[in-house]
Amino acid sequence: MYLVDESPVKFITTGCWWAISHHPTTGIYTANAFPRTGGWFTADASPPSDPLLRVHAVTSWQLEERLGFALPTDVHEVLRDLALAYQPYPDPTQVTGADALVVPLSFRPSRTSRVDLYGDRAGTYGRLMHANTPARTWTDGTIQIDVIPTAPVTVGGTPRHQLGYRIWHDQTVVIAADDITMPITDNPRGDDTLRAIVNLTVHTPPDRLSPRQRDFLDTHGEKLSDALTPPHGLYPPGVRVTVIARDGQAPTTGIVTGAVTDPDGTVIDYLWRPDLADLPGHPWRDHPDRVMASPAHRVRPTLTPADTGCSRPGVLAFGARVRSVDDPVFTDGTVLRAFREDGGTIYEIQPDDPTWPSVRLPADDVIPTAGTAWPTLNSLLDARDQAGIPLRDGETLTTVREATEVAAGLSGPIPLYPLRRTASHDPVLDPDTLDRADAGYHTSPYGPRGGDGPIAIEPHGAVT
């Protein structure tokens, strides 16, 4: 059954197996859920039993809405490009064409679910989702918005970006479409893209919405619009900001803690706490009152999520956080060690469930979710000693300023000296360099600030 089914897309979940197809004449997308019974995972060419569920949609994005789970971009493309002019299955026992049924959780794929795409070898849902990571994701509590650029289109002779997007609520896809275009020169990853998606969604005529979508927008639409509206005037404490450096450094992000104004009330500097200050090893991690000061013209409100240090190249160190792509043993864990083997990096990871032993996975099999900021090798080794994580032969040790390998010594594994110097290029990640960095932000000379309003100073007191 499953092995010889000719549907262009097939999933296996704990509660069923899905056969998804696209009819070239009617344009209808159909997802059939079949029971995992009676020798279903065989090459038996006999037709399967009646579907447990059949879901119809006029686009593959609408199919996402009705299924309640994401379809990776590769699935959209296969369904679009490979329409099959047959419907081999009998009428289902239950049909939904709109919002009458919530697909059971057991029918939704997990990271380890098998996925078969026509003309390709079998893979997993987790690996497909990782390969098709959205260009931008924004979250606010139980709501998440994904931005998925698709193939460019030409409108009136002018090339434009076409954007797919999905809005989640409580881990269920509620709204999905690809009906937004923007100039090819605009940034599809920008904050304005998120605002355009929400603006289009909240102004959709009610008769074009399903009952579930109307309920969602009635409850959350106004709050969602407010959350995406940038602040005006003085940024209050708690506002997320991007801070632009002036020496070619990449922008960094953080949270406003206060402001410095002149006697006329004009903001001179913003005080802000960098996101990176909360990483393991950062000198400020245990000092939540330490903040930075930056000229107001270099500080902008942002919807960018907290910088977790994962965008920086290099091998992860002890304390970094990762999520497995499709490992059946664990979802999230902490890096204990990194090894170089056969030209690749292997991580030893402790799953969050303490009853599981550590696992070893190639770097390609994990998704970094938070990095580290150990400034020196000694700071890393001290932290490992306190945690009871001894050195192992073949390890790679990486910090902000130094890196080396571990080799066998007379009394056990030891770091190799001299260390490779990796001069810090990020004064926010390594604040000890701030006194000699011309980066557009400095350790605040005004003292720690909370949410108690701006500090008025004379103009000559501004940080430059």
C-alpha positions as CSV (number, residue, x, y, z in Angstrom):
1,M,0.0,0.0,0.0
2,Y,2.2,2.8,1.3
3,L,5.3,1.7,-0.6
4,V,3.6,1.6,-4.0
5,D,1.1,4.5,-3.6
6,E,1.8,7.0,-6.4
7,S,0.8,10.2,-4.6
8,P,3.5,12.8,-5.0
9,V,3.7,13.5,-1.2
10,K,3.3,10.9,1.6
11,F,3.8,11.3,5.3
12,I,3.8,8.8,8.1
13,T,2.6,9.9,11.6
14,T,1.8,8.0,14.7
15,G,-1.9,8.0,14.0
16,C,-2.1,7.6,10.2
17,W,-0.3,7.9,6.9
18,W,-1.1,10.7,4.5
19,A,-1.3,10.6,0.7
20,I,-1.4,14.2,-0.7
21,S,-2.1,15.0,-4.4
22,H,-3.0,17.8,-6.8
23,H,-5.5,17.3,-9.6
24,P,-4.4,19.1,-12.8
25,T,-7.9,19.7,-14.2
26,T,-9.8,20.8,-11.1
27,G,-6.8,22.3,-9.4
28,I,-8.0,20.8,-6.1
29,Y,-5.4,19.7,-3.5
30,T,-6.4,16.6,-1.6
31,A,-4.9,15.0,1.5
32,N,-6.1,11.5,2.5
33,A,-5.4,10.1,5.9
34,F,-5.3,6.3,6.0
35,P,-5.1,4.0,9.0
36,R,-1.9,2.2,9.8
37,T,-3.6,-1.2,9.8
38,G,-3.7,-4.4,7.7
39,G,-0.2,-4.5,6.3
40,W,-0.3,-0.9,5.2
41,F,3.5,-0.5,5.0
42,T,3.9,-3.0,2.1
43,A,4.3,-3.1,-1.6
44,D,0.8,-4.6,-1.9
45,A,-0.8,-2.9,-4.8
46,S,-4.4,-3.5,-3.5
47,P,-6.2,-0.2,-2.6
48,P,-6.1,0.9,1.0
49,S,-9.1,1.0,3.2
50,D,-11.4,4.0,3.3
51,P,-9.6,7.2,4.4
52,L,-10.1,8.2,8.0
53,L,-10.2,11.8,6.7
54,R,-10.0,13.6,3.4
55,V,-9.2,17.3,3.3
56,H,-9.7,19.4,0.2
57,A,-8.2,22.9,-0.6
58,V,-7.8,25.1,-3.7
59,T,-4.2,25.9,-2.9
60,S,-1.4,24.1,-1.1
61,W,-1.3,27.0,1.4
62,Q,-5.0,26.6,2.1
63,L,-4.3,22.9,2.7
64,E,-1.8,23.9,5.4
65,E,-4.6,26.0,7.1
66,R,-7.0,23.1,7.0
67,L,-4.5,20.5,8.2
68,G,-3.2,22.7,10.9
69,F,0.5,21.8,10.3
70,A,3.2,23.3,8.1
71,L,4.1,21.8,4.7
72,P,7.8,22.4,3.9
73,T,8.5,24.5,0.8
74,D,9.7,21.4,-1.0
75,V,6.3,19.9,-0.5
76,H,4.6,22.9,-1.9
77,E,6.9,22.8,-5.0
78,V,6.3,19.1,-5.6
79,L,2.5,19.5,-5.3
80,R,2.6,22.5,-7.7
81,D,4.9,20.9,-10.3
82,L,3.6,17.3,-10.2
83,A,-0.2,17.2,-10.6
84,L,-1.7,13.8,-10.9
85,A,-4.9,13.2,-12.9
86,Y,-6.3,10.4,-10.8
87,Q,-8.2,9.9,-7.5
88,P,-7.8,6.3,-6.7
89,Y,-9.4,6.3,-3.3
90,P,-13.1,5.7,-2.4
91,D,-15.1,8.3,-0.6
92,P,-13.9,8.9,3.0
93,T,-15.9,8.3,6.0
94,Q,-15.4,11.9,7.0
95,V,-14.9,14.8,4.6
96,T,-13.8,18.3,5.4
97,G,-13.6,21.1,2.9
98,A,-13.4,24.0,5.4
99,D,-13.0,24.2,9.1
100,A,-15.4,21.5,10.4
101,L,-12.7,19.2,11.8
102,V,-9.5,19.8,13.8
103,V,-6.9,17.2,12.6
104,P,-6.0,15.1,15.6
105,L,-2.6,15.6,17.1
106,S,-1.6,12.0,16.3
107,F,-2.2,12.8,12.6
108,R,0.4,15.6,12.6
109,P,4.0,14.8,11.6
110,S,6.8,15.1,14.1
111,R,10.5,15.7,13.6
112,T,11.0,11.9,13.0
113,S,8.1,11.3,10.7
114,R,9.0,9.7,7.4
115,V,8.2,11.8,4.3
116,D,8.3,10.6,0.7
117,L,8.4,13.1,-2.1
118,Y,8.0,11.9,-5.7
119,G,11.3,11.2,-7.4
120,D,13.3,11.6,-4.2
121,R,14.5,9.2,-1.5
122,A,12.6,9.1,1.8
123,G,13.5,11.7,4.4
124,T,12.1,13.0,7.7
125,Y,9.8,15.9,8.4
126,G,12.4,17.5,10.7
127,R,15.1,17.5,8.1
128,L,12.8,18.9,5.5
129,M,11.6,21.7,7.8
130,H,15.3,22.4,8.7
131,A,16.3,22.6,5.0
132,N,13.2,24.8,4.4
133,T,13.7,27.2,7.3
134,P,11.6,30.4,7.0
135,A,13.5,33.5,6.1
136,R,12.1,35.2,9.2
137,T,10.2,34.1,12.2
138,W,8.6,36.3,14.8
139,T,6.9,35.0,18.0
140,D,4.8,36.7,20.7
141,G,3.6,34.3,23.3
142,T,1.6,31.5,21.7
143,I,1.6,33.3,18.3
144,Q,4.2,32.8,15.6
145,I,4.6,34.2,12.1
146,D,6.8,32.6,9.5
147,V,7.9,34.4,6.3
148,I,8.7,32.1,3.4
149,P,10.1,33.7,0.2
150,T,9.0,31.8,-2.9
151,A,10.0,32.1,-6.6
152,P,10.1,35.7,-7.8
153,V,7.2,36.8,-10.0
154,T,6.8,39.5,-12.7
155,V,4.0,42.0,-12.2
156,G,3.5,44.6,-15.0
157,G,6.9,43.7,-16.4
158,T,8.6,44.3,-13.1
159,P,10.2,41.5,-11.0
160,R,8.9,41.3,-7.4
161,H,9.4,39.0,-4.4
162,Q,6.5,36.7,-3.8
163,L,6.1,35.8,-0.1
164,G,4.5,32.8,1.5
165,Y,3.6,33.1,5.2
166,R,1.9,31.2,8.0
167,I,0.5,32.3,11.3
168,W,0.5,29.8,14.1
169,H,-1.5,29.8,17.3
170,D,-0.8,27.3,20.0
171,Q,1.4,25.3,17.6
172,T,-1.4,25.1,15.0
173,V,-1.3,26.7,11.6
174,V,-4.3,29.0,11.5
175,I,-3.5,31.2,8.4
176,A,-1.3,30.4,5.5
177,A,-1.0,32.0,2.0
178,D,1.4,33.3,-0.6
179,D,-0.5,36.3,-1.7
180,I,1.9,39.1,-0.9
181,T,4.4,40.6,-3.4
182,M,7.0,43.3,-2.8
183,P,9.6,45.2,-4.8
184,I,12.6,43.1,-5.6
185,T,14.8,45.7,-3.9
186,D,12.9,45.4,-0.5
187,N,14.1,43.1,2.2
188,P,11.6,40.2,2.7
189,R,13.2,39.6,6.1
190,G,12.5,43.1,7.4
191,D,10.1,44.2,10.1
192,D,7.9,45.9,7.5
193,T,7.2,42.5,5.9
194,L,5.7,41.2,9.2
195,R,3.6,44.3,9.4
196,A,2.3,43.9,5.9
197,I,1.4,40.3,6.6
198,V,-0.6,41.2,9.7
199,N,-2.2,44.2,8.0
200,L,-3.4,42.1,5.1
201,T,-4.7,39.4,7.5
202,V,-6.6,41.6,9.9
203,H,-8.3,43.4,7.0
204,T,-9.4,40.2,5.2
205,P,-13.2,40.2,4.6
206,P,-14.9,38.0,7.2
207,D,-16.7,35.9,4.5
208,R,-13.2,34.8,3.2
209,L,-12.3,33.4,6.6
210,S,-13.0,30.1,8.2
211,P,-14.7,30.0,11.6
212,R,-11.4,29.2,13.3
213,Q,-9.7,32.1,11.5
214,R,-12.4,34.5,12.5
215,D,-12.2,33.4,16.1
216,F,-8.4,33.8,16.1
217,L,-8.6,37.4,14.6
218,D,-11.5,38.4,16.8
219,T,-9.4,37.4,19.9
220,H,-5.9,38.3,18.8
221,G,-6.0,40.6,15.7
222,E,-5.9,44.0,17.5
223,K,-3.3,42.9,20.0
224,L,-1.2,41.5,17.2
225,S,-1.3,44.8,15.3
226,D,-0.4,46.7,18.4
227,A,2.6,44.4,19.1
228,L,4.0,45.1,15.6
229,T,3.5,48.9,15.8
230,P,6.8,50.6,16.4
231,P,7.0,53.0,19.4
232,H,7.1,56.8,18.7
233,G,9.0,59.3,20.7
234,L,11.2,58.3,23.6
235,Y,11.6,54.5,23.7
236,P,10.4,53.2,27.1
237,P,12.2,50.5,29.1
238,G,11.5,47.1,27.7
239,V,11.5,48.0,24.0
240,R,13.6,45.7,21.8
241,V,16.1,47.6,19.7
242,T,18.8,47.1,17.1
243,V,21.9,49.1,17.7
244,I,24.0,50.1,14.7
245,A,27.8,50.1,15.2
246,R,29.9,52.7,13.3
247,D,33.0,50.7,12.5
248,G,31.5,48.1,10.1
249,Q,30.4,45.7,12.9
250,A,27.2,43.9,12.4
251,P,24.2,45.4,14.2
252,T,23.3,43.9,17.5
253,T,20.1,43.7,19.5
254,G,19.0,44.2,23.1
255,I,16.4,45.8,25.4
256,V,16.2,49.4,26.4
257,T,16.6,50.0,30.1
258,G,16.6,53.8,30.2
259,A,17.5,57.0,28.3
260,V,19.8,60.0,28.8
261,T,18.4,63.4,27.8
262,D,19.6,67.0,27.7
263,P,17.8,69.7,29.7
264,D,15.4,70.2,26.7
265,G,14.3,66.6,26.9
266,T,16.2,65.5,23.7
267,V,17.4,62.0,23.9
268,I,21.2,61.8,23.7
269,D,21.9,58.2,24.6
270,Y,19.9,55.1,25.2
271,L,20.9,52.6,27.9
272,W,20.3,49.1,26.8
273,R,21.1,45.5,27.9
274,P,22.6,43.4,25.1
275,D,20.9,40.0,24.4
276,L,24.4,38.4,24.2
277,A,25.0,39.4,27.8
278,D,22.9,36.5,28.9
279,L,25.0,33.8,27.2
280,P,27.0,31.3,29.2
281,G,30.5,32.7,29.8
282,H,29.6,36.3,29.1
283,P,31.3,38.5,31.8
284,W,27.9,40.3,32.4
285,R,25.7,37.2,32.7
286,D,25.7,37.3,36.5
287,H,25.4,41.1,36.5
288,P,21.9,42.0,35.2
289,D,22.4,45.6,36.1
290,R,25.2,46.2,33.6
291,V,24.1,48.1,30.5
292,M,25.6,49.8,27.5
293,A,25.0,53.4,26.2
294,S,24.7,54.2,22.5
295,P,23.9,57.5,20.7
296,A,20.2,57.8,20.1
297,H,20.6,58.0,16.3
298,R,22.1,54.6,16.3
299,V,19.3,52.9,18.2
300,R,16.2,51.7,16.3
301,P,13.1,49.7,17.6
302,T,13.0,46.2,16.1
303,L,10.9,43.0,15.9
304,T,14.1,40.9,15.6
305,P,14.2,38.1,18.2
306,A,16.9,38.0,20.8
307,D,20.4,37.4,19.5
308,T,21.4,34.0,20.9
309,G,24.9,34.1,19.3
310,C,24.1,31.4,16.8
311,S,24.7,33.4,13.7
312,R,28.5,33.6,14.4
313,P,30.6,31.0,12.6
314,G,32.7,28.5,14.6
315,V,32.5,25.3,16.6
316,L,30.0,25.3,19.5
317,A,31.5,25.1,23.0
318,F,30.4,23.7,26.3
319,G,27.1,25.2,27.4
320,A,25.7,25.9,24.0
321,R,22.1,24.8,23.3
322,V,21.0,22.7,20.4
323,R,17.9,21.1,19.0
324,S,18.1,17.9,17.1
325,V,17.0,17.8,13.4
326,D,15.3,14.4,13.6
327,D,17.0,12.4,16.3
328,P,14.5,10.0,17.9
329,V,16.1,10.2,21.4
330,F,15.9,13.9,22.2
331,T,14.6,17.2,21.1
332,D,16.7,19.8,23.0
333,G,20.0,19.5,24.8
334,T,23.3,21.1,25.9
335,V,26.7,20.7,24.2
336,L,29.2,19.0,26.4
337,R,32.1,18.5,24.0
338,A,33.0,19.1,20.3
339,F,35.3,16.7,18.3
340,R,36.8,16.9,14.9
341,E,36.4,13.6,13.1
342,D,36.8,12.9,9.4
343,G,36.9,16.6,8.5
344,G,33.6,17.3,10.3
345,T,32.5,18.3,13.8
346,I,30.8,15.9,16.1
347,Y,29.0,17.1,19.2
348,E,28.5,15.3,22.5
349,I,25.2,16.4,23.8
350,Q,23.3,15.9,27.1
351,P,19.6,15.7,26.4
352,D,17.4,17.8,28.7
353,D,15.9,14.6,30.1
354,P,18.5,13.8,32.7
355,T,17.6,10.1,32.6
356,W,19.1,9.8,29.1
357,P,22.9,9.4,28.5
358,S,24.8,11.8,26.3
359,V,24.6,11.3,22.6
360,R,27.0,12.1,19.8
361,L,25.7,13.7,16.6
362,P,27.3,15.4,13.6
363,A,27.0,19.1,13.4
364,D,24.6,18.8,10.4
365,D,22.2,16.9,12.6
366,V,21.6,19.6,15.2
367,I,20.3,23.2,15.1
368,P,22.1,25.6,17.4
369,T,19.6,27.6,19.5
370,A,22.0,29.4,21.8
371,G,25.8,29.9,21.7
372,T,28.3,30.8,24.4
373,A,30.6,33.7,25.2
374,W,33.5,32.2,27.1
375,P,36.2,34.9,26.6
376,T,39.2,32.8,27.2
377,L,40.2,29.1,27.5
378,N,40.8,29.4,31.2
379,S,37.2,30.7,31.7
380,L,35.9,27.7,29.7
381,L,38.0,25.2,31.6
382,D,37.0,26.6,35.0
383,A,33.3,26.3,34.1
384,R,33.8,22.7,32.9
385,D,35.7,21.8,36.1
386,Q,32.8,23.1,38.2
387,A,30.3,21.1,36.1
388,G,32.4,17.9,36.2
389,I,33.0,17.8,32.5
390,P,36.6,16.5,32.1
391,L,38.7,16.9,28.9
392,R,38.7,14.1,26.3
393,D,41.4,13.4,23.7
394,G,40.4,14.8,20.3
395,E,38.3,17.7,21.5
396,T,38.2,21.1,19.9
397,L,38.0,24.0,22.4
398,T,36.7,27.3,21.2
399,T,36.3,30.6,23.0
400,V,35.8,34.2,21.9
401,R,39.5,35.0,21.9
402,E,41.2,31.6,21.8
403,A,41.0,28.1,20.3
404,T,42.9,24.9,20.5
405,E,42.6,21.1,20.5
406,V,43.0,18.5,23.2
407,A,45.6,15.7,23.0
408,A,46.8,12.9,25.3
409,G,49.3,14.0,27.9
410,L,51.3,12.1,30.5
411,S,48.7,12.5,33.1
412,G,45.6,12.7,30.9
413,P,44.2,14.8,28.1
414,I,45.6,18.4,28.0
415,P,45.0,21.5,25.8
416,L,47.6,22.0,23.1
417,Y,49.7,25.2,23.4
418,P,50.4,27.7,22.1
419,L,46.7,28.6,21.7
420,R,45.4,30.0,18.4
421,R,44.4,33.6,18.9
422,T,41.0,34.5,17.6
423,A,40.9,38.2,18.2
424,S,37.4,39.3,19.3
425,H,35.7,41.4,16.7
426,D,32.5,41.9,18.7
427,P,32.7,44.3,21.7
428,V,29.2,43.3,22.8
429,L,30.2,39.6,22.9
430,D,33.5,40.6,24.6
431,P,32.8,43.8,26.6
432,D,36.4,43.8,28.0
433,T,37.4,45.3,24.6
434,L,34.9,48.2,24.8
435,D,37.5,50.6,26.2
436,R,39.5,50.3,23.1
437,A,36.7,49.7,20.6
438,D,35.2,52.4,18.4
439,A,31.9,50.6,17.8
440,G,29.2,53.1,18.6
441,Y,28.4,51.7,22.0
442,H,30.2,51.7,25.3
443,T,29.8,50.6,28.9
444,S,27.3,53.0,30.4
445,P,29.0,55.7,32.5
446,Y,25.6,56.6,34.1
447,G,25.2,53.6,36.3
448,P,22.6,50.8,36.1
449,R,19.1,52.0,35.1
450,G,15.8,50.3,35.4
451,G,12.4,51.5,34.4
452,D,12.5,54.8,36.4
453,G,12.6,57.2,33.5
454,P,15.3,59.2,31.7
455,I,18.4,60.8,33.3
456,A,18.8,64.5,32.6
457,I,22.4,65.6,32.1
458,E,24.2,68.5,30.6
459,P,25.0,68.2,26.9
460,H,28.7,67.8,27.4
461,G,28.1,64.5,29.3
462,A,26.9,62.6,26.3
463,V,28.8,59.5,25.2
464,T,30.3,59.9,21.8
